[in-house]
Amino acid sequence: MDDAIISASELASDLTGPNPPVVLDVRWQLSVAKAAGEPPFDGRAAYASGHLPGAVYVDLDEELAGAPGPSGRHPLPDVAEFGAAMRRAGVSAGRPVVVYDGGQGWAAARAWWLLRWTGHPDVRVLDGGLPAWRGELSVDVPAPTEGDFVPVPGATGLLDADGAAALARSGVLLDARAGERYRGEVEPIDRVGGHIPGAVSAPTTDNVGPDGRFRPAEDLNDRFKALGTTNGTEVGVYCGSGVSGAHEVLALAVAGIPAALYVGSWSEWSSDPSRPVAVGPDPQ
């Protein structure tokens, strides 16, 4: 799916065209235990120190997710509040959107997925993120004209816990987390390690090269086929909390494979002791 990502050179050209995209900066990092005295990552401060000219900062925790709780660490945001945040950022239905982050791609993919899921027709992720950009950066904070985007959920696939469990039996459910978390060897964040029974380990880090850019579509297609995504197979993805899983859904889109996202992911699944947990390298 060529319209899921955009190169830095293509973006530079589009920004000087007749209908330049709205650019959203979604820099974010997963909060894990820090060394003593090490402050948590501050995406807004990173944005203030330099961003793509005209880019608007979007806070993943505040604007692309609801409050943490039983539905996971990054559950779906309130749709009306999400729409309001996007309109404040200048997002309109008739204008393309490009999202980027610090290079990992997870946060940008979360914004991409939410906009696609709520019906925006033209959203792309800057391949390689900010490190791929070769132009000048700006410290000016733009005041975008209010957009007109009204989110209508349901344009792409969404799974809940029961749907993910069923898909693991009837189709292919990919676990985008690191292999050691899938196997249950370590679990730095959630209640217990392991995976949803029947899910297949498919770390999203294997979808990109050393430069952080996506591998060619043909390579990605071969990878996912080897994991079981043959023609006609229903595909779903989960991760820890619906962020890196969105990046895997994006990789699948680049490969031309539609996939649903289980947003609650392992943070929701593992919070309920009644749900089964599998450990080890095998899906079952």
Secondary structure as GFF3:
##gff-version 3
##sequence-region A 1 284
A	DSSP	three_ten_helix	2	4	.	.	.	ID=ss1
A	DSSP	beta_strand	5	6	.	.	.	ID=ss2
A	DSSP	alpha_helix	8	14	.	.	.	ID=ss3
A	DSSP	beta_strand	22	25	.	.	.	ID=ss4
A	DSSP	alpha_helix	43	49	.	.	.	ID=ss5
A	DSSP	beta_strand	56	57	.	.	.	ID=ss6
A	DSSP	alpha_helix	60	63	.	.	.	ID=ss7
A	DSSP	alpha_helix	79	88	.	.	.	ID=ss8
A	DSSP	beta_strand	97	100	.	.	.	ID=ss9
A	DSSP	alpha_helix	106	117	.	.	.	ID=ss10
A	DSSP	beta_strand	123	126	.	.	.	ID=ss11
A	DSSP	three_ten_helix	130	132	.	.	.	ID=ss12
A	DSSP	beta_strand	158	159	.	.	.	ID=ss13
A	DSSP	alpha_helix	161	170	.	.	.	ID=ss14
A	DSSP	beta_strand	172	175	.	.	.	ID=ss15
A	DSSP	alpha_helix	179	183	.	.	.	ID=ss16
A	DSSP	beta_strand	200	201	.	.	.	ID=ss17
A	DSSP	three_ten_helix	204	207	.	.	.	ID=ss18
A	DSSP	alpha_helix	217	226	.	.	.	ID=ss19
A	DSSP	beta_strand	235	238	.	.	.	ID=ss20
A	DSSP	alpha_helix	244	254	.	.	.	ID=ss21
A	DSSP	beta_strand	260	262	.	.	.	ID=ss22
A	DSSP	alpha_helix	265	269	.	.	.	ID=ss23
###
